[in-house]
Amino acid sequence: MDQDSNVKLRGRLLTSSRPLPDFDVERAVGPWLHRTDGSRIFDGSSGLLCANVGQSSPKVFARIEQQFPRYSFGGAAVVQPHIQMELMDRLCTAVGRPDDSVALATCGTLGVEVAVGLARNIVRVRNGKRRGDILTSDLSYHGNSMLTLALAGNHARRPRPEDSLGLGPAFPAPYPPTHGHAHEGHRCDASCANEVARAIDSRGAENVAAVLIEPINGTTGGAFVPPGGYLRRVSEICRERNVLVIHDEVLTGLWRTGTPLASHHWDGCEPDLVILSKGLGAGYVSVGAVLVSPEIAPVLRHKDVDPLPAMGTMATHPLQAAACLGVLDELESMDFGAFAVRGERLGTSLRSLADWASVRDVRGVGYLYGVEVTPGLLWPLVEECERRGVFFYPFTGTGDPRSEGLVVAPPLNSSGEDIDFLTSVLTDAVAALS
């Protein structure tokens, strides 16, 4: 196809874009994208924060190849869901919730909507709630449907007020961009959870089904980590009011932050429901999973409960489940001692960037970091990094002044040499612009 035809076709494809040229990629191996001009570029953000085990995985391919000649599709309500049950069992064990029940869906967005439906069913039967309000923070992202965009606090993606279904975030996140007292010289701490209590009480606990929260912020703010004790206090507040806690670990789940779930960094904050997606499909397939604790899952079989939410025609069908099992095979084969060392090396190198005046903040944990830069520097920095051979996903948060920067999130099985290359390129690019 000639260049003019390609440009015309690209203009007809209704998808998001950026102010830099796309990569023309002919193949990808592990964390490296090989371009048609013979060069290669390192994937410093795991694609769109999903390619956790890199590309062209032999283990994923072997699982798909094994399942393909058997049968490629079978609705779980029609065909015995053997492979889905295997996936459920392996997944729950992998994240340390071995007795959970699981609803499998097609993607993270639908996973959030399914979790909302399950939570509403549970509290109406168990607690006689009048409404099923879901409360979120003003620095959050929970999916790309009209409901989830309206519900969450990603201001760049929220619908117009007249189109937002009367929904919106209910409490400030415990981070400086949106929590006003942080600008007054006060650091956010566990007491910021009192904002959640106020939000529930202002609605009336009888009207609130759940608090939906990212245990570690994703790409909206750029990898903010909550203060110690905050998530535990949120759980205590919710339990006192018979409100469920839903952790959106679509981005952070399955070792992205260095632990199986991001909530594992703190004690006493185990959620009632967990949503997983990106790290489970790892860019090979679109998938969502909602894990429901054994304490509340039996309520969903009560005679008075509403029907379970629809999971979707393609809800983790056999080929998708096979690919996910291959991803779990990859994760379970990792040397987690070496994995932890590489994560520490990544964090140490990135934090040294804060010495540059153009870098406002470096934050994160494990294999998820946000490098916030001075306003106006984001796209020049992205371009400098790509010129040197590393791609990064940008974040544009909120607040005044507006935060912007790079999400640094390499594939979990990147080598030590890969990590050193990434941090060296980013350091050189920051130096060039400073």
C-alpha positions in Angstrom: 0.0 0.0 0.0 1.4 3.4 -0.9 1.8 6.2 1.6 -1.1 8.3 0.3 -3.5 5.4 0.6 -2.3 4.6 4.1 -2.9 8.2 5.2 -6.4 8.1 3.8 -7.3 4.8 5.5 -5.8 6.0 8.8 -8.0 9.1 8.6 -11.1 6.9 8.4 -10.2 4.8 11.4 -12.0 6.3 14.4 -9.5 5.8 17.1 -7.5 8.0 19.5 -4.3 9.6 18.2 -1.3 11.5 19.5 0.8 14.4 18.1 3.6 12.0 17.0 3.7 9.5 14.1 2.6 5.9 14.7 5.2 3.2 14.6 5.1 1.0 11.5 5.7 -2.4 13.2 6.3 -5.7 11.4 6.7 -7.9 14.4 7.3 -7.9 18.2 9.3 -10.2 20.4 9.2 -9.9 24.2 9.4 -6.2 25.1 10.7 -5.1 21.7 8.8 -3.7 18.7 10.6 -4.3 15.4 9.8 -1.6 12.8 9.7 -2.0 9.1 12.7 0.3 8.7 14.9 -2.3 10.4 15.1 -0.5 13.8 13.5 -1.6 17.0 12.0 0.2 20.0 11.6 -0.9 23.6 8.1 -1.0 25.0 8.5 1.0 28.2 4.8 1.0 29.1 3.8 -2.5 28.2 1.7 -1.3 25.3 -1.3 0.4 26.9 -0.2 -1.0 30.3 -1.3 -4.5 29.4 1.5 -6.5 27.7 2.8 -7.7 31.1 4.7 -10.7 29.7 5.8 -9.2 26.4 4.8 -10.4 23.0 5.2 -13.6 21.0 5.1 -15.8 24.2 5.7 -19.5 23.4 3.7 -20.4 26.5 0.6 -18.4 25.4 0.9 -19.8 21.8 1.1 -23.3 23.1 -2.1 -23.0 25.1 -4.0 -21.5 22.2 -2.6 -24.1 19.8 -3.7 -26.9 22.2 -7.2 -25.5 22.6 -7.9 -24.5 18.9 -8.5 -27.9 17.4 -10.8 -28.9 20.3 -13.3 -26.0 20.1 -12.8 -22.3 19.9 -16.1 -21.1 21.2 -18.6 -22.4 23.8 -20.9 -20.3 26.0 -20.4 -21.3 29.6 -24.2 -21.6 30.0 -24.3 -24.2 27.1 -20.9 -26.0 27.0 -19.3 -27.4 30.1 -16.9 -24.6 31.1 -13.9 -26.9 31.9 -11.2 -24.5 30.7 -12.9 -21.5 32.3 -13.1 -23.4 35.7 -9.4 -24.2 35.3 -8.7 -20.5 34.7 -10.8 -19.5 37.7 -9.0 -21.8 40.0 -5.5 -20.9 38.8 -6.3 -17.2 38.9 -7.7 -17.2 42.4 -4.7 -19.1 43.7 -2.2 -16.8 41.9 -3.6 -13.7 43.6 -4.0 -15.2 47.0 -7.8 -15.4 47.0 -8.2 -19.2 46.5 -11.9 -19.5 47.7 -13.3 -16.6 45.7 -16.1 -17.0 43.1 -15.4 -15.5 39.7 -17.4 -13.8 37.0 -15.6 -13.8 33.7 -16.2 -11.0 31.2 -14.9 -9.6 27.9 -12.8 -6.6 29.1 -11.9 -4.4 32.1 -14.8 -2.0 31.4 -17.4 -4.7 31.4 -15.7 -6.2 34.5 -16.3 -2.9 36.3 -20.0 -2.9 35.2 -20.4 -6.5 36.2 -18.9 -5.8 39.6 -21.3 -2.9 40.1 -24.2 -5.2 39.2 -23.0 -7.9 41.6 -22.5 -5.4 44.4 -26.0 -3.9 44.0 -27.5 -7.4 44.1 -25.6 -8.4 47.2 -26.4 -5.3 49.3 -30.1 -5.3 48.3 -30.6 -8.9 49.5 -28.2 -8.8 52.4 -28.8 -5.4 53.8 -32.1 -4.2 52.2 -30.5 -1.2 50.6 -32.9 1.2 48.9 -30.5 2.2 46.1 -27.2 0.9 44.7 -25.0 4.1 44.5 -21.4 3.5 43.7 -18.9 6.1 45.0 -15.6 6.9 43.3 -12.8 9.4 43.8 -12.1 12.5 41.7 -8.8 11.1 40.4 -9.8 7.8 39.0 -10.5 5.8 35.8 -12.8 2.8 35.7 -13.5 2.0 32.0 -14.6 3.4 28.7 -18.4 2.9 28.7 -20.8 5.8 29.2 -21.6 4.5 32.7 -18.0 4.1 33.9 -16.8 7.3 32.3 -19.6 9.2 34.0 -19.0 7.5 37.3 -15.2 8.1 37.6 -12.9 11.1 37.9 -10.9 11.2 34.7 -11.8 14.8 33.8 -10.2 14.5 30.3 -12.5 11.6 29.4 -15.7 12.4 31.3 -18.8 13.1 29.3 -20.2 16.6 29.2 -22.3 17.3 32.4 -25.6 17.1 30.4 -24.5 13.6 29.2 -23.1 12.1 32.4 -26.3 10.4 33.6 -26.4 12.5 36.8 -23.3 10.6 38.0 -19.8 11.8 39.1 -17.1 11.2 41.6 -18.0 11.5 45.3 -14.8 12.1 47.3 -11.3 13.5 46.8 -8.5 11.1 46.2 -5.7 11.3 48.9 -3.3 12.9 46.5 -2.1 16.5 46.0 -3.6 17.2 42.6 -7.2 17.1 43.8 -7.2 17.1 47.6 -7.3 20.7 48.5 -5.6 20.5 51.9 -2.4 19.2 50.2 -1.9 22.6 48.7 -2.1 24.1 52.1 1.1 22.4 53.2 -0.6 19.3 54.7 0.4 15.9 53.6 -2.3 13.4 52.8 -2.5 10.6 55.3 -4.9 7.9 56.5 -7.3 10.5 57.8 -8.1 11.4 54.2 -10.4 8.4 54.3 -12.7 10.5 56.4 -13.8 12.0 53.1 -15.2 8.6 52.1 -17.2 8.5 55.3 -18.6 11.9 54.7 -19.5 10.9 51.1 -21.4 7.8 52.3 -23.1 9.6 55.1 -24.2 12.5 52.9 -26.0 10.0 50.6 -27.2 7.9 53.5 -25.6 4.5 53.9 -28.9 2.8 53.0 -28.4 4.2 49.5 -24.8 3.2 48.9 -23.8 -0.2 47.6 -20.1 0.1 47.3 -17.0 2.3 47.2 -15.0 1.6 43.9 -11.4 2.5 44.2 -8.0 2.0 42.5 -5.7 0.8 45.3 -2.8 2.4 43.5 -3.7 5.1 40.9 -3.2 4.2 37.3 -2.8 6.5 34.4 -5.2 9.3 35.4 -2.8 10.8 37.9 0.3 8.8 37.1 0.9 6.1 39.6 0.0 7.8 42.9 0.5 5.5 45.9 -2.0 6.1 48.8 -0.7 7.0 52.2 -0.1 4.2 54.7 -3.2 3.1 56.4 -5.6 4.9 54.0 -7.0 1.7 52.3 -7.4 0.0 55.6 -9.4 2.9 57.0 -11.6 3.0 53.9 -12.4 -0.7 54.5 -13.2 0.0 58.2 -15.5 2.9 57.2 -17.3 0.8 54.7 -17.7 -2.2 57.0 -19.2 0.0 59.7 -21.9 1.1 57.2 -22.5 -2.2 55.4 -21.0 -0.8 52.2 -18.9 -3.1 50.0 -15.4 -2.3 48.8 -14.5 -2.9 45.2 -10.8 -2.7 44.1 -10.3 -1.9 40.5 -7.1 -3.7 39.8 -7.6 -3.8 36.0 -4.2 -2.1 35.6 -2.4 -3.0 38.8 -3.3 -6.6 39.2 -1.1 -9.6 38.6 2.3 -8.3 39.8 2.3 -4.9 38.0 3.1 -3.2 41.3 5.5 -6.0 42.5 2.9 -8.0 44.3 0.0 -10.3 43.0 -2.5 -7.5 43.9 -1.7 -3.9 44.7 -3.7 -4.2 47.9 -1.1 -6.7 49.2 1.2 -3.8 50.0 -0.8 -3.1 53.1 -2.5 -5.1 55.8 -6.2 -5.0 56.6 -7.6 -3.7 53.3 -8.8 -6.8 51.6 -11.7 -5.9 49.3 -15.0 -7.7 48.9 -14.7 -7.7 45.1 -11.6 -7.4 42.8 -11.6 -6.5 39.1 -8.8 -7.8 36.9 -8.1 -7.5 33.2 -5.0 -6.1 31.6 -2.4 -8.3 33.3 -4.6 -11.4 32.8 -5.1 -11.0 29.0 -1.6 -9.4 28.8 -2.4 -7.9 25.4 -3.1 -11.3 23.8 -6.8 -11.3 24.4 -9.5 -8.9 25.8 -10.7 -10.3 29.1 -12.1 -9.3 32.5 -12.6 -11.1 35.8 -14.5 -10.1 38.9 -13.5 -12.0 42.0 -16.1 -12.1 44.8 -15.1 -13.1 48.4 -16.6 -16.3 49.8 -18.3 -14.3 52.6 -20.6 -12.6 50.2 -20.7 -14.8 47.0 -23.5 -17.1 48.4 -25.8 -14.2 48.5 -25.8 -14.2 44.7 -27.6 -17.6 44.7 -30.4 -16.3 47.0 -33.9 -16.8 45.7 -34.7 -13.1 45.9 -31.6 -11.8 44.1 -31.9 -10.2 40.7 -30.5 -12.2 37.8 -26.7 -12.1 37.4 -25.5 -9.3 35.1 -24.9 -10.4 31.5 -21.2 -11.2 31.0 -21.2 -10.8 27.2 -21.3 -13.1 24.2 -17.5 -13.4 24.1 -17.1 -13.6 27.9 -13.7 -15.5 28.2 -14.6 -18.1 25.7 -12.3 -21.1 25.4 -9.6 -19.5 23.2 -9.4 -16.5 25.5 -9.3 -18.7 28.6 -6.4 -20.7 27.0 -4.4 -17.5 26.3 -5.0 -16.4 29.9 -3.7 -19.7 31.2 -0.6 -19.2 29.0 -0.1 -15.8 30.7 -0.4 -17.4 34.1 2.2 -20.0 32.9 4.5 -17.2 32.0 4.0 -15.4 35.4 4.5 -18.5 37.4 7.7 -19.4 35.6 9.3 -16.1 36.6 12.1 -15.9 39.1 10.5 -13.6 41.6 13.7 -12.9 43.5 15.3 -11.5 40.3 12.0 -9.8 39.5 12.1 -7.9 42.8 15.7 -6.9 42.3 14.9 -5.5 38.8 11.9 -3.6 40.2 14.1 -2.0 42.9 16.7 -1.1 40.3 14.0 0.5 38.2 12.7 2.5 41.1 16.1 3.7 42.3 17.1 4.9 38.8 13.8 6.7 38.2 13.9 8.5 41.5 17.2 10.0 40.6 15.5 11.9 37.8 13.9 14.1 40.5 17.3 15.9 40.7 16.4 17.6 37.4 14.5 20.8 37.5 12.2 19.7 34.7 11.0 16.7 36.7 8.4 17.6 39.2 7.9 14.2 40.8 8.6 10.6 40.5 6.2 8.2 42.2 5.2 4.6 42.1 6.1 1.1 43.2 7.2 -2.2 41.6 6.9 -2.0 37.8 4.5 1.0 37.8 5.9 4.6 38.0 4.8 8.0 37.0 7.5 10.6 36.0 5.7 14.0 36.2 7.4 16.8 34.2 6.9 20.5 34.0 3.9 21.6 31.9 4.6 21.7 28.2 7.5 19.2 28.3 5.5 15.9 27.9 5.5 15.5 24.2 9.0 16.8 23.6 10.2 14.2 26.2 8.2 11.4 24.5 9.7 12.3 21.2 13.3 12.4 22.6 12.8 9.0 24.2 11.4 7.5 21.0 14.4 8.9 19.0 16.6 7.0 21.5 14.6 3.8 21.2 12.0 3.6 24.0 8.3 4.2 23.9 6.4 5.5 26.9 2.6 6.0 27.5 1.7 9.6 28.6 -0.5 10.6 31.4 -2.4 13.9 31.7 -3.9 14.2 35.2 -5.8 17.0 36.7 -5.2 19.8 39.2 -3.9 23.3 39.0 -1.2 23.5 37.6 -2.2 20.5 35.5 0.0 17.4 36.0 1.5 15.5 33.0 4.2 13.0 32.5 5.2 9.5 31.5 3.9 6.2 32.8 6.9 3.9 33.1 5.7 0.3 33.2 7.9 -2.2 31.3 6.9 -5.8 30.8 7.4 -7.8 34.0 9.8 -10.2 32.4 12.1 -7.5 31.0 15.8 -8.4 31.6 18.1 -6.4 33.8 19.8 -5.1 30.6 16.4 -4.0 29.3 15.7 -2.1 32.5 19.1 -0.4 32.4 18.5 0.6 28.7 15.1 2.1 29.6 16.4 4.2 32.5 19.5 5.3 30.6 17.4 6.5 27.6 15.0 8.3 29.9 17.8 10.0 31.8 19.5 11.1 28.6 16.2 12.5 27.2 15.5 14.4 30.4 19.1 15.8 30.3 18.7 16.8 26.7 15.6 18.9 27.4 16.9 20.4 30.6 
